[in-house]
Amino acid sequence: MSKKKIIVIVGLVAFVIIVGVLTWYIFNGGSSSTTTDSTGISSTEKSPSASTKDIAAFISGIDNLSKFNKLLVATGVNDTLKLTGTKYIVLAPNNDAFKALPSGYYDSLLTADKKTIATDIVKYHYAIFTTDQLTNGQRLKTAEGQEVIVSVTGGKYYFTSAKGDKASVVKSAQKASNGTLYIIDTVLLPQ
């Protein structure tokens, strides 16, 4: 066999291997996919790279957090949650949690005159942490300044606000490159 034929055969084999690897990657987690868990929460995210996204990008890719994401952007807090030198615990209310607020309240938070209130509410939903291991009775000091109390019952996580509102986690903790996200069913309001 001539050198040219060997080079052509090696090139074809390499091409087939590359195409096979790319095909496997696309069909086994490398492509975007929409998933829905047992609570009906759907999210669009890249499965293997979800943990490489910062927490703001991770939130923006979850359909059922669109209202929370809109508040993050409107208040500028999403820029804070992009920082990679800090780790965060974020308690993100799902869209149904915002629907449970009084009529018109959410929309009013998006107006310029309510930006301070909206910022306080958003900051009440995240904390800077040194460990992502939440324990029963733990007090999380939020970025807003007040605490949220963690309860763990039967393996389920609950968060109680300073006002006594209680939110439960509706989807298991999601890891991002700079923190952990808990999707909750209630908007926690600071005092």
Secondary structure as GFF3:
##gff-version 3
##sequence-region A 1 191
A	DSSP	alpha_helix	3	25	.	.	.	ID=ss1
A	DSSP	pi_helix	26	30	.	.	.	ID=ss2
A	DSSP	beta_strand	32	36	.	.	.	ID=ss3
A	DSSP	beta_strand	42	46	.	.	.	ID=ss4
A	DSSP	three_ten_helix	50	52	.	.	.	ID=ss5
A	DSSP	alpha_helix	55	60	.	.	.	ID=ss6
A	DSSP	three_ten_helix	63	65	.	.	.	ID=ss7
A	DSSP	alpha_helix	66	75	.	.	.	ID=ss8
A	DSSP	alpha_helix	77	80	.	.	.	ID=ss9
A	DSSP	beta_strand	88	93	.	.	.	ID=ss10
A	DSSP	alpha_helix	95	99	.	.	.	ID=ss11
A	DSSP	alpha_helix	105	109	.	.	.	ID=ss12
A	DSSP	three_ten_helix	112	114	.	.	.	ID=ss13
A	DSSP	alpha_helix	115	123	.	.	.	ID=ss14
A	DSSP	beta_strand	126	128	.	.	.	ID=ss15
A	DSSP	beta_strand	139	141	.	.	.	ID=ss16
A	DSSP	beta_strand	147	153	.	.	.	ID=ss17
A	DSSP	beta_strand	156	160	.	.	.	ID=ss18
A	DSSP	beta_strand	166	176	.	.	.	ID=ss19
A	DSSP	beta_strand	179	184	.	.	.	ID=ss20
###
